[in-house]
Amino acid sequence: MSAKKDQRFALKKPHLKITRRILVGASEHERRPLLEDVKRKIREGIDEVLHTAQSLRKDHGVLLPILSPEWDWVPICEVTPSHTISAFEGNKSEVRVTLHLDELIDNTTTIELDGHGISHLIGISIDGNQIPKLERSDNGGMLAVVKSSVPTLPFLLHDVLLDMAMIHARAQPWTGIRDHLSAQVVASVKAQFAQKNNLIGHAAYGSGEGNRYFPLAAFARTVTPRNRSANSDLDLTSYVALWSNFASFAKQTANLPIPCEREHIAERIARSHVNGGQLSIAKLARDIGQLATGHYCLYFLTREADSKAKVVELSTFFHTSKAHFRTQRWIIYQRDKVARQAAILLHERYISVFPFYVGEE
């Protein structure tokens, strides 16, 4: 995204880049048509998660790191996760998913993964069954093993990769969790959160009690228990709310020194907003403290009006008189209240927008 667009949407540039790699372990001649289908679906999942990252940024004010999902086909003789990782000649520490065309047996060990610098690993095997199934891995070092049909593979990869990026979001209620907890512990706390809030039965993928891993995106898909195999949309509003609720749960459960309350929203906005230095955190905190739970947009006036008519329009938008009209003024509206007018002002580059969410008290 260009510098002008960054300023237009009022979010600072992503603060880091993370590469998460998928390894497809298969022999050179193994079920070639299926292998090509799998490769195509992996690319679809990667494209979709990059699109979602942009939507979270523009529509929900969630700034993720630069996400760089990669995948590699590793021709192997022995079709096992451990052998696949060993045969991969690239940076093994980037590997987060291994995928095989047959039933997967987790033969990795925690010591082996630690030696490669792999913080956590998900194993996926292709199953003709149309209902994906997520299971715990008791015999190896993986967090989870998932059976997936080819059609549902893009959605599964999307949700797994998105959750891996979401934990590193900037200036959000859950920011900092990863600084205090290892990836394994974060996964465990997420599983506790899902079970405590009775989310298990609402997962997009068949998930059993006692599992140590759940991508929160699986609980934000528009699915019904009878229709888990169907393509489904991810409700980003619900997804962001889940992460905010998870932040409060993690803070209490793991006794984390991270701020989650609404009085800290103003500080987070100031840290992420390109004009953060021109915002009064105290005044912003007071205004946010009076808001009901919901989604809002902070609009910031970035340049002077070039006509009397535009001065009148902007003065009305910012609820100020023409006599006191000036730049560096801001106002908060409910997300959809002035969306049409705001879109025009954004296009004309008079204002910037910063979406944010206010949770329950």
C-alpha contacts under 8 A as a table, 3 or more apart, distances in Angstrom:
res1	aa1	res2	aa2	distance
1	M	5	K	6.30
1	M	6	D	6.61
2	S	5	K	5.28
2	S	6	D	6.23
3	A	6	D	4.97
3	A	7	Q	6.31
4	K	7	Q	5.21
4	K	8	R	6.13
5	K	8	R	4.76
5	K	9	F	6.19
6	D	9	F	5.43
6	D	10	A	6.02
6	D	11	L	5.92
6	D	12	K	6.58
6	D	13	K	6.84
7	Q	10	A	4.72
7	Q	11	L	6.66
7	Q	12	K	7.59
7	Q	274	V	6.43
7	Q	352	S	6.71
8	R	346	L	6.71
8	R	349	R	6.72
8	R	351	I	7.07
8	R	352	S	4.77
8	R	353	V	6.92
9	F	58	K	6.56
9	F	352	S	5.42
9	F	353	V	5.18
9	F	354	F	6.43
10	A	273	H	5.42
10	A	274	V	5.39
10	A	275	N	7.34
10	A	352	S	5.30
10	A	353	V	5.54
10	A	354	F	5.62
11	L	57	R	7.84
11	L	61	G	7.45
11	L	63	L	7.23
11	L	272	S	5.86
11	L	273	H	5.06
11	L	274	V	5.75
11	L	354	F	6.90
12	K	272	S	5.57
12	K	273	H	5.91
12	K	274	V	5.25
14	P	17	K	7.67
14	P	63	L	6.48
14	P	64	L	6.32
14	P	65	P	4.92
14	P	66	I	5.99
14	P	170	R	7.98
15	H	65	P	5.93
15	H	66	I	7.79
15	H	170	R	7.70
16	L	65	P	5.07
16	L	66	I	6.16
17	K	65	P	5.33
17	K	66	I	4.42
17	K	67	L	5.99
17	K	68	S	7.12
18	I	65	P	6.71
18	I	66	I	6.31
18	I	67	L	5.42
18	I	68	S	5.99
18	I	165	A	7.66
19	T	67	L	6.35
19	T	68	S	4.63
19	T	69	P	5.57
19	T	70	E	6.96
19	T	94	E	6.00
20	R	67	L	7.88
20	R	68	S	6.48
20	R	69	P	4.92
20	R	70	E	6.25
20	R	94	E	5.26
20	R	95	V	6.01
20	R	96	R	6.00
20	R	161	L	7.36
21	R	69	P	5.80
21	R	70	E	4.69
21	R	71	W	5.33
21	R	72	D	7.62
21	R	94	E	5.46
21	R	95	V	4.50
21	R	96	R	5.74
21	R	97	V	6.61
22	I	69	P	7.77
22	I	70	E	6.25
22	I	71	W	4.47
22	I	72	D	6.40
22	I	95	V	6.09
22	I	96	R	6.27
22	I	97	V	4.69
22	I	98	T	5.75
22	I	99	L	7.26
23	L	71	W	5.76
23	L	72	D	5.11
23	L	73	W	5.98
23	L	74	V	6.61
23	L	84	T	7.35
23	L	85	I	7.59
23	L	95	V	7.11
23	L	97	V	6.25
23	L	98	T	4.76
23	L	99	L	6.07
24	V	71	W	7.45
24	V	72	D	6.13
24	V	73	W	4.68
24	V	74	V	5.87
24	V	84	T	7.84
24	V	98	T	6.00
24	V	99	L	4.78
24	V	100	H	6.05
25	G	73	W	6.19
25	G	74	V	4.99
25	G	75	P	6.21
25	G	76	I	6.37
25	G	79	V	6.41
25	G	80	T	7.44
25	G	81	P	7.34
25	G	84	T	5.41
25	G	98	T	7.09
25	G	99	L	6.16
25	G	100	H	5.50
26	A	30	E	6.25
26	A	73	W	7.36
26	A	74	V	6.46
26	A	75	P	5.38
26	A	76	I	5.75
26	A	77	C	7.81
26	A	79	V	6.24
26	A	100	H	6.47
26	A	101	L	7.13
27	S	30	E	5.16
27	S	74	V	7.98
27	S	75	P	4.96
27	S	76	I	4.90
27	S	77	C	5.76
27	S	78	E	7.87
27	S	79	V	7.24
28	E	75	P	5.44
28	E	76	I	7.22
29	H	32	R	6.12
30	E	35	L	7.47
31	R	34	L	5.60
31	R	35	L	6.24
32	R	35	L	5.01
32	R	36	E	6.27
33	P	36	E	5.27
33	P	37	D	6.35
34	L	37	D	5.05
34	L	38	V	6.19
34	L	101	L	7.85
35	L	38	V	5.09
35	L	39	K	6.27
35	L	101	L	7.42
36	E	39	K	5.11
36	E	40	R	6.29
37	D	40	R	5.17
37	D	41	K	6.27
37	D	150	V	7.34
38	V	41	K	5.12
38	V	42	I	6.15
38	V	150	V	6.37
38	V	153	L	7.90
39	K	42	I	5.15
39	K	43	R	6.44
40	R	43	R	5.26
40	R	44	E	6.42
41	K	44	E	4.92
41	K	45	G	6.26
41	K	150	V	7.14
41	K	151	P	7.45
41	K	153	L	6.35
41	K	154	P	5.46
42	I	45	G	5.13
42	I	46	I	6.29
42	I	71	W	7.82
42	I	153	L	7.06
42	I	154	P	5.89
42	I	157	L	7.31
43	R	46	I	5.13
43	R	47	D	6.16
43	R	154	P	7.83
44	E	47	D	5.18
44	E	48	E	6.15
44	E	154	P	5.80
45	G	48	E	5.13
45	G	49	V	6.26
45	G	153	L	7.36
45	G	154	P	3.87
45	G	155	F	6.23
45	G	156	L	7.83
45	G	157	L	5.70
45	G	158	H	5.08
46	I	49	V	5.30
46	I	50	L	6.40
46	I	69	P	6.33
46	I	70	E	7.96
46	I	154	P	7.57
46	I	157	L	7.45
46	I	158	H	6.50
47	D	50	L	5.34
47	D	51	H	6.36
48	E	51	H	5.04
48	E	52	T	6.20
48	E	154	P	7.94
48	E	158	H	6.57
49	V	52	T	4.95
49	V	53	A	6.20
49	V	158	H	5.12
49	V	159	D	7.73
49	V	161	L	7.14
49	V	162	L	6.19
50	L	53	A	5.12
50	L	54	Q	6.57
50	L	67	L	7.17
51	H	54	Q	5.28
51	H	55	S	6.42
52	T	55	S	4.95
52	T	56	L	6.13
53	A	56	L	5.18
53	A	57	R	6.31
53	A	64	L	6.79
53	A	162	L	7.72
54	Q	57	R	5.05
54	Q	58	K	6.17
55	S	58	K	5.22
55	S	59	D	5.55
55	S	60	H	7.27
56	L	59	D	5.58
56	L	60	H	4.99
56	L	61	G	6.33
56	L	62	V	5.28
56	L	63	L	7.21
56	L	236	L	7.27
57	R	60	H	5.84
57	R	61	G	4.94
57	R	62	V	4.79
57	R	63	L	5.22
57	R	64	L	7.32
58	K	61	G	6.06
58	K	62	V	7.83
58	K	355	P	7.58
59	D	355	P	6.33
60	H	237	T	7.67
60	H	240	V	7.93
60	H	355	P	5.12
60	H	356	F	5.91
60	H	357	Y	7.46
61	G	354	F	5.85
61	G	355	P	4.50
61	G	356	F	5.38
62	V	169	A	6.62
62	V	170	R	7.18
62	V	172	Q	7.26
62	V	356	F	7.87
63	L	169	A	5.59
63	L	170	R	5.54
63	L	171	A	7.82
64	L	67	L	7.51
64	L	165	A	6.45
64	L	166	M	6.36
64	L	168	H	6.52
64	L	169	A	4.48
64	L	170	R	6.35
65	P	165	A	6.84
65	P	168	H	6.69
65	P	169	A	6.53
65	P	170	R	7.75
67	L	165	A	6.76
69	P	161	L	7.60
74	V	84	T	6.49
74	V	87	A	6.94
74	V	88	F	6.24
76	I	79	V	6.38
76	I	83	H	7.54
76	I	84	T	6.63
76	I	87	A	7.12
78	E	83	H	6.41
78	E	84	T	7.91
79	V	83	H	6.96
79	V	84	T	7.06
79	V	100	H	7.42
80	T	83	H	5.36
80	T	84	T	6.10
80	T	100	H	7.84
80	T	104	L	7.21
80	T	105	I	6.97
80	T	106	D	7.47
80	T	107	N	6.98
81	P	84	T	4.99
81	P	85	I	6.24
81	P	98	T	6.19
81	P	99	L	7.81
81	P	100	H	7.99
81	P	104	L	7.82
81	P	105	I	7.76
81	P	106	D	6.53
81	P	107	N	6.60
81	P	108	T	6.66
81	P	123	G	7.62
82	S	85	I	5.36
82	S	86	S	6.27
82	S	106	D	7.86
82	S	107	N	6.00
82	S	108	T	5.14
83	H	86	S	5.04
83	H	87	A	6.01
84	T	87	A	5.19
84	T	88	F	6.31
84	T	98	T	7.69
85	I	88	F	5.23
85	I	92	K	6.93
85	I	95	V	7.97
85	I	98	T	7.95
86	S	89	E	7.78
88	F	92	K	7.13
89	E	92	K	7.70
91	N	94	E	5.92
91	N	95	V	7.68
92	K	95	V	5.47
92	K	116	H	5.80
92	K	117	G	7.08
92	K	118	I	7.06
93	S	116	H	5.59
93	S	117	G	4.51
93	S	118	I	4.73
93	S	119	S	7.79
94	E	118	I	6.82
95	V	98	T	7.68
95	V	118	I	6.48
95	V	121	L	7.39
96	R	118	I	7.06
96	R	120	H	6.30
96	R	121	L	4.69
96	R	122	I	6.19
97	V	121	L	5.64
97	V	122	I	4.83
97	V	123	G	5.71
97	V	124	I	7.25
98	T	121	L	7.58
98	T	122	I	6.58
98	T	123	G	5.04
98	T	124	I	6.23
99	L	123	G	6.00
99	L	124	I	4.69
99	L	125	S	5.67
99	L	126	I	7.81
100	H	103	E	7.32
100	H	104	L	6.63
100	H	124	I	6.46
100	H	125	S	4.90
100	H	126	I	6.52
101	L	125	S	5.68
101	L	126	I	4.95
101	L	127	D	7.76
102	D	125	S	5.76
102	D	126	I	5.89
102	D	127	D	7.17
103	E	125	S	5.47
103	E	126	I	7.00
103	E	127	D	7.33
103	E	147	K	7.80
104	L	123	G	7.28
104	L	124	I	7.07
104	L	125	S	5.45
104	L	145	V	7.58
106	D	123	G	7.54
106	D	137	S	7.02
106	D	139	N	6.56
106	D	140	G	5.01
106	D	141	G	7.28
106	D	142	M	6.91
106	D	145	V	7.75
107	N	139	N	7.23
107	N	140	G	5.31
107	N	141	G	7.60
108	T	112	E	6.63
108	T	113	L	7.18
108	T	140	G	4.99
108	T	141	G	5.14
108	T	142	M	6.94
109	T	112	E	5.10
109	T	113	L	6.32
109	T	140	G	5.22
109	T	141	G	4.27
109	T	142	M	7.70
110	T	113	L	5.17
110	T	114	D	6.04
110	T	140	G	7.35
110	T	141	G	4.52
110	T	142	M	7.73
111	I	114	D	5.13
111	I	115	G	6.09
112	E	115	G	5.07
112	E	116	H	6.52
113	L	116	H	5.15
113	L	117	G	6.25
113	L	118	I	5.11
113	L	119	S	7.14
113	L	120	H	7.69
113	L	141	G	7.20
114	D	117	G	4.92
114	D	118	I	5.69
114	D	119	S	6.70
115	G	118	I	7.58
118	I	121	L	7.05
119	S	182	S	7.85
119	S	183	A	6.14
119	S	184	Q	7.27
120	H	142	M	6.63
120	H	143	L	6.41
120	H	183	A	6.48
120	H	184	Q	6.48
121	L	141	G	7.69
121	L	142	M	4.97
121	L	143	L	5.86
121	L	144	A	7.48
122	I	142	M	5.79
122	I	143	L	5.86
122	I	144	A	5.31
122	I	145	V	6.04
122	I	146	V	7.64
123	G	142	M	6.90
123	G	144	A	6.35
123	G	145	V	4.64
123	G	146	V	6.13
124	I	145	V	5.80
124	I	146	V	4.75
124	I	147	K	5.80
124	I	148	S	6.89
125	S	145	V	7.73
125	S	146	V	6.34
125	S	147	K	5.01
125	S	148	S	6.27
126	I	147	K	5.86
126	I	148	S	5.12
126	I	149	S	5.52
126	I	150	V	6.59
127	D	130	Q	7.79
127	D	147	K	5.76
127	D	148	S	5.43
127	D	149	S	5.04
127	D	150	V	7.68
128	G	148	S	7.73
128	G	149	S	5.41
128	G	150	V	7.70
129	N	132	P	7.20
129	N	148	S	7.44
129	N	149	S	5.98
130	Q	148	S	7.44
130	Q	149	S	5.48
130	Q	152	T	7.80
130	Q	229	S	5.74
131	I	148	S	7.20
131	I	149	S	7.22
131	I	205	Y	7.24
131	I	206	G	7.09
131	I	228	R	6.55
131	I	229	S	5.19
132	P	146	V	7.14
132	P	147	K	5.50
132	P	148	S	4.52
132	P	149	S	6.43
132	P	152	T	7.34
132	P	205	Y	5.36
132	P	206	G	5.97
132	P	229	S	7.21
133	K	146	V	5.59
133	K	147	K	5.10
133	K	148	S	6.62
133	K	205	Y	5.73
133	K	206	G	4.48
133	K	207	S	6.22
134	L	144	A	6.92
134	L	145	V	6.02
134	L	146	V	4.32
134	L	147	K	6.41
134	L	205	Y	6.52
134	L	206	G	5.84
134	L	207	S	5.10
134	L	208	G	7.30
135	E	144	A	5.79
135	E	145	V	5.32
135	E	146	V	6.01
135	E	207	S	6.57
135	E	208	G	6.67
135	E	211	N	6.28
136	R	143	L	6.73
136	R	144	A	4.68
136	R	145	V	6.11
136	R	210	G	7.48
136	R	211	N	4.89
136	R	212	R	6.25
136	R	213	Y	7.49
137	S	140	G	6.09
137	S	141	G	7.35
137	S	142	M	6.00
137	S	143	L	6.21
137	S	144	A	5.11
137	S	145	V	5.97
142	M	145	V	7.22
143	L	184	Q	7.56
143	L	212	R	6.41
143	L	213	Y	6.19
144	A	211	N	7.55
144	A	212	R	7.04
144	A	213	Y	6.19
148	S	152	T	6.41
148	S	153	L	6.07
148	S	156	L	7.91
149	S	152	T	5.57
149	S	153	L	6.31
150	V	153	L	5.21
151	P	154	P	7.14
152	T	155	F	5.55
152	T	156	L	6.38
152	T	229	S	7.10
152	T	231	N	7.25
153	L	156	L	5.14
153	L	157	L	6.10
154	P	157	L	5.25
154	P	158	H	5.93
155	F	158	H	5.00
155	F	159	D	6.20
155	F	231	N	7.88
156	L	159	D	5.32
156	L	160	V	6.25
157	L	160	V	5.15
157	L	161	L	5.97
158	H	161	L	5.36
158	H	162	L	5.88
159	D	162	L	5.12
159	D	163	D	6.17
159	D	215	P	6.18
159	D	216	L	7.72
159	D	217	A	5.31
159	D	218	A	6.55
160	V	163	D	5.44
160	V	164	M	6.44
160	V	215	P	5.75
160	V	217	A	7.83
161	L	164	M	5.07
161	L	165	A	6.46
162	L	165	A	5.20
162	L	166	M	5.99
162	L	217	A	7.65
163	D	166	M	4.90
163	D	167	I	6.47
163	D	215	P	5.90
163	D	216	L	6.78
163	D	217	A	6.92
164	M	167	I	6.00
164	M	168	H	7.62
165	A	168	H	5.56
165	A	169	A	6.95
166	M	169	A	5.19
167	I	174	W	7.06
167	I	175	T	6.97
167	I	177	I	7.45
167	I	178	R	6.72
168	H	175	T	6.55
168	H	176	G	7.87
168	H	178	R	7.25
169	A	172	Q	6.47
169	A	174	W	7.80
169	A	175	T	6.09
170	R	175	T	6.01
170	R	272	S	7.41
171	A	175	T	5.93
171	A	268	R	4.79
171	A	269	I	7.07
171	A	271	R	6.87
171	A	272	S	6.38
172	Q	175	T	5.14
172	Q	244	S	7.87
172	Q	265	I	7.97
172	Q	268	R	6.69
173	P	244	S	5.80
173	P	247	A	5.92
173	P	248	S	7.88
173	P	258	I	7.78
173	P	259	P	6.62
173	P	260	C	4.78
173	P	261	E	7.76
174	W	177	I	5.87
174	W	243	W	6.92
174	W	244	S	6.49
174	W	246	F	7.53
174	W	247	A	4.65
174	W	248	S	7.98
174	W	258	I	7.71
174	W	260	C	7.27
175	T	178	R	7.52
175	T	258	I	7.77
176	G	179	D	5.03
176	G	180	H	6.78
176	G	258	I	6.62
177	I	180	H	5.46
177	I	181	L	6.12
177	I	186	V	7.77
177	I	247	A	7.80
177	I	250	A	7.86
177	I	256	L	7.42
177	I	258	I	7.40
178	R	181	L	5.14
178	R	182	S	6.37
178	R	183	A	7.01
178	R	186	V	7.27
179	D	182	S	7.78
180	H	256	L	7.28
181	L	184	Q	8.00
181	L	185	V	5.92
181	L	186	V	6.07
182	S	185	V	5.23
182	S	186	V	6.17
183	A	186	V	5.05
183	A	187	A	6.20
184	Q	187	A	5.22
184	Q	188	S	6.34
185	V	188	S	4.90
185	V	189	V	6.16
186	V	189	V	5.14
186	V	190	K	6.14
187	A	190	K	5.06
187	A	191	A	6.23
187	A	212	R	6.42
187	A	213	Y	5.40
187	A	214	F	7.26
188	S	191	A	5.08
188	S	192	Q	6.31
188	S	212	R	5.38
188	S	213	Y	6.58
189	V	192	Q	4.96
189	V	193	F	6.09
189	V	250	A	6.57
189	V	253	T	7.79
190	K	193	F	4.91
190	K	194	A	6.18
190	K	213	Y	7.14
190	K	214	F	6.75
190	K	216	L	7.78
190	K	246	F	7.20
191	A	194	A	5.11
191	A	195	Q	6.26
191	A	211	N	6.93
191	A	212	R	5.61
191	A	213	Y	5.68
191	A	214	F	5.93
192	Q	195	Q	5.16
192	Q	196	K	5.90
193	F	196	K	5.12
193	F	197	N	6.14
193	F	246	F	6.62
193	F	249	F	6.79
194	A	197	N	5.41
194	A	198	N	6.16
194	A	199	L	5.00
194	A	200	I	6.11
194	A	214	F	7.64
195	Q	198	N	5.10
195	Q	199	L	6.13
195	Q	200	I	6.15
195	Q	209	E	7.83
196	K	199	L	7.80
198	N	201	G	7.07
199	L	202	H	5.33
199	L	203	A	6.69
199	L	219	F	6.76
200	I	203	A	5.60
200	I	207	S	6.54
200	I	208	G	7.39
200	I	209	E	7.44
201	G	207	S	7.62
201	G	225	P	7.62
202	H	219	F	5.93
202	H	223	V	7.94
202	H	224	T	7.48
202	H	225	P	7.03
203	A	206	G	6.69
203	A	207	S	6.80
203	A	218	A	5.13
203	A	219	F	4.77
203	A	220	A	7.99
203	A	221	R	7.90
204	A	218	A	4.95
204	A	219	F	6.35
204	A	221	R	6.35
204	A	223	V	6.36
204	A	228	R	5.66
205	Y	218	A	6.80
205	Y	228	R	6.63
206	G	228	R	7.97
207	S	211	N	7.30
208	G	211	N	6.10
211	N	214	F	7.59
214	F	218	A	7.33
215	P	218	A	5.63
215	P	219	F	7.80
216	L	219	F	5.53
216	L	220	A	7.04
216	L	239	Y	7.16
216	L	242	L	7.13
216	L	243	W	7.55
217	A	220	A	5.15
217	A	221	R	6.74
217	A	234	L	7.19
217	A	239	Y	6.14
218	A	221	R	5.91
219	F	239	Y	7.73
220	A	234	L	5.76
220	A	235	D	5.48
220	A	236	L	7.29
220	A	238	S	5.74
220	A	239	Y	5.33
221	R	232	S	6.05
221	R	233	D	5.59
221	R	234	L	4.42
221	R	235	D	5.91
222	T	232	S	5.55
222	T	233	D	5.67
222	T	234	L	6.45
222	T	235	D	6.92
223	V	227	N	6.14
223	V	228	R	5.87
223	V	230	A	7.68
223	V	232	S	6.20
224	T	227	N	5.14
224	T	228	R	6.16
225	P	228	R	5.83
227	N	230	A	5.67
234	L	239	Y	7.68
235	D	238	S	5.46
235	D	239	Y	6.15
236	L	239	Y	4.71
236	L	240	V	6.07
237	T	240	V	5.45
237	T	241	A	6.29
238	S	241	A	5.04
238	S	242	L	6.07
239	Y	242	L	5.09
239	Y	243	W	6.49
240	V	243	W	5.20
240	V	244	S	6.30
241	A	244	S	5.03
241	A	245	N	6.16
241	A	357	Y	7.90
241	A	359	G	7.46
242	L	245	N	5.13
242	L	246	F	5.99
243	W	246	F	4.84
243	W	247	A	6.14
244	S	247	A	5.12
244	S	248	S	6.74
244	S	260	C	7.78
244	S	359	G	7.38
245	N	248	S	5.31
245	N	249	F	6.35
246	F	249	F	4.93
246	F	250	A	5.96
247	A	250	A	5.14
247	A	251	K	6.08
247	A	260	C	6.65
248	S	251	K	5.15
248	S	252	Q	6.37
248	S	260	C	6.03
249	F	252	Q	5.31
249	F	253	T	5.91
250	A	253	T	5.04
250	A	254	A	5.56
250	A	255	N	7.32
250	A	256	L	7.01
251	K	254	A	5.65
251	K	255	N	5.10
251	K	256	L	4.51
251	K	257	P	6.99
251	K	258	I	6.68
251	K	260	C	7.97
252	Q	255	N	5.04
252	Q	256	L	6.94
253	T	256	L	7.95
259	P	264	H	6.48
260	C	264	H	6.82
261	E	264	H	5.82
261	E	265	I	7.43
261	E	361	E	7.51
262	R	265	I	5.26
262	R	266	A	8.00
262	R	288	I	7.45
262	R	289	G	6.85
262	R	358	V	6.54
262	R	359	G	6.99
262	R	361	E	7.40
263	E	266	A	6.67
263	E	285	A	5.86
263	E	288	I	7.54
263	E	289	G	6.57
264	H	267	E	5.34
264	H	268	R	6.40
264	H	285	A	7.55
265	I	268	R	5.07
265	I	269	I	6.18
265	I	285	A	7.23
265	I	288	I	7.74
265	I	358	V	7.91
266	A	269	I	5.13
266	A	270	A	6.20
266	A	281	I	5.70
266	A	282	A	7.89
266	A	284	L	5.72
266	A	285	A	5.12
266	A	288	I	7.37
267	E	270	A	5.11
267	E	271	R	6.27
267	E	281	I	6.21
267	E	285	A	7.90
268	R	271	R	5.16
268	R	272	S	6.34
269	I	272	S	5.23
269	I	273	H	5.67
269	I	276	G	7.04
269	I	354	F	7.97
270	A	273	H	5.41
270	A	275	N	7.59
270	A	276	G	4.10
270	A	277	G	6.79
270	A	279	L	6.63
270	A	281	I	6.99
271	R	276	G	6.05
272	S	276	G	6.83
273	H	276	G	4.73
273	H	354	F	7.23
275	N	278	Q	5.57
275	N	279	L	7.07
276	G	279	L	5.36
278	Q	328	Q	6.91
279	L	284	L	7.41
280	S	283	K	5.41
280	S	284	L	6.02
281	I	284	L	5.01
281	I	285	A	5.88
282	A	285	A	5.17
282	A	286	R	6.33
283	K	286	R	5.11
283	K	287	D	6.30
284	L	287	D	5.18
284	L	288	I	6.13
285	A	288	I	5.14
285	A	289	G	5.97
286	R	289	G	5.10
286	R	290	Q	6.77
287	D	290	Q	5.50
287	D	291	L	6.98
288	I	291	L	5.27
288	I	358	V	7.91
291	L	358	V	7.54
292	A	358	V	7.29
292	A	360	E	7.92
293	T	357	Y	7.72
293	T	358	V	5.12
293	T	359	G	5.16
293	T	360	E	5.51
294	G	334	Q	7.79
294	G	357	Y	5.88
294	G	358	V	5.37
294	G	359	G	6.69
295	H	334	Q	6.19
295	H	335	R	5.55
295	H	355	P	7.36
295	H	356	F	6.03
295	H	357	Y	4.58
295	H	358	V	6.36
296	Y	332	I	6.75
296	Y	333	Y	5.73
296	Y	334	Q	4.33
296	Y	335	R	4.32
296	Y	355	P	5.76
296	Y	356	F	5.48
296	Y	357	Y	6.15
296	Y	358	V	7.69
297	C	332	I	5.66
297	C	333	Y	5.54
297	C	334	Q	6.20
297	C	335	R	5.20
297	C	353	V	6.30
297	C	354	F	5.46
297	C	355	P	4.23
297	C	356	F	6.12
298	L	330	W	6.80
298	L	331	I	5.74
298	L	332	I	4.49
298	L	333	Y	6.68
298	L	353	V	5.66
298	L	354	F	5.02
298	L	355	P	6.26
298	L	356	F	7.75
299	Y	330	W	5.44
299	Y	331	I	5.43
299	Y	332	I	6.26
299	Y	333	Y	7.92
299	Y	351	I	6.31
299	Y	352	S	5.63
299	Y	353	V	4.64
299	Y	354	F	6.50
300	F	328	Q	6.55
300	F	329	R	5.85
300	F	330	W	4.33
300	F	331	I	6.78
300	F	351	I	5.31
300	F	352	S	5.18
300	F	353	V	6.44
301	L	327	T	5.40
301	L	328	Q	5.36
301	L	329	R	5.32
301	L	330	W	6.13
301	L	350	Y	6.00
301	L	351	I	4.51
301	L	352	S	6.68
302	T	327	T	6.03
302	T	328	Q	6.12
302	T	349	R	7.56
302	T	350	Y	5.59
302	T	351	I	5.21
302	T	352	S	6.74
303	R	327	T	5.79
303	R	328	Q	7.88
303	R	349	R	7.77
303	R	350	Y	5.52
303	R	351	I	7.37
304	E	326	R	7.03
304	E	327	T	5.99
304	E	350	Y	7.38
305	A	308	K	7.56
305	A	310	K	5.64
305	A	311	V	5.50
305	A	314	L	7.79
305	A	350	Y	7.49
306	D	310	K	6.71
306	D	311	V	7.67
307	S	310	K	5.21
307	S	311	V	6.33
308	K	311	V	4.98
308	K	312	V	6.35
309	A	312	V	5.20
309	A	313	E	6.31
310	K	313	E	4.91
310	K	314	L	6.01
311	V	314	L	5.26
311	V	315	S	5.87
311	V	322	K	6.75
311	V	325	F	7.56
312	V	315	S	5.14
312	V	316	T	6.21
312	V	322	K	6.52
313	E	316	T	5.32
313	E	317	F	6.26
314	L	317	F	4.87
314	L	318	F	6.10
315	S	318	F	5.26
315	S	319	H	5.83
315	S	320	T	5.10
315	S	321	S	5.91
315	S	322	K	5.86
315	S	325	F	6.24
316	T	319	H	4.98
316	T	320	T	6.41
316	T	321	S	7.64
317	F	320	T	8.00
318	F	329	R	7.52
318	F	330	W	6.94
318	F	331	I	6.00
320	T	324	H	6.67
320	T	325	F	6.41
321	S	324	H	5.43
321	S	325	F	6.13
322	K	325	F	5.02
326	R	329	R	6.76
333	Y	336	D	7.94
333	Y	337	K	6.47
333	Y	338	V	7.23
334	Q	337	K	5.41
334	Q	338	V	7.85
335	R	338	V	7.52
335	R	339	A	6.97
335	R	355	P	7.27
336	D	339	A	5.04
338	V	341	Q	5.55
338	V	342	A	5.89
339	A	342	A	5.07
339	A	343	A	6.00
340	R	343	A	5.23
340	R	344	I	6.74
341	Q	344	I	5.32
341	Q	345	L	6.48
342	A	345	L	5.05
342	A	346	L	5.95
342	A	351	I	7.94
343	A	346	L	5.05
343	A	347	H	6.16
344	I	347	H	5.09
344	I	348	E	6.25
345	L	348	E	4.98
345	L	349	R	6.07
345	L	350	Y	5.46
345	L	351	I	6.03
346	L	349	R	4.86
346	L	350	Y	6.09
346	L	351	I	5.42
346	L	352	S	6.32
346	L	353	V	7.82
347	H	350	Y	7.89
349	R	352	S	7.35
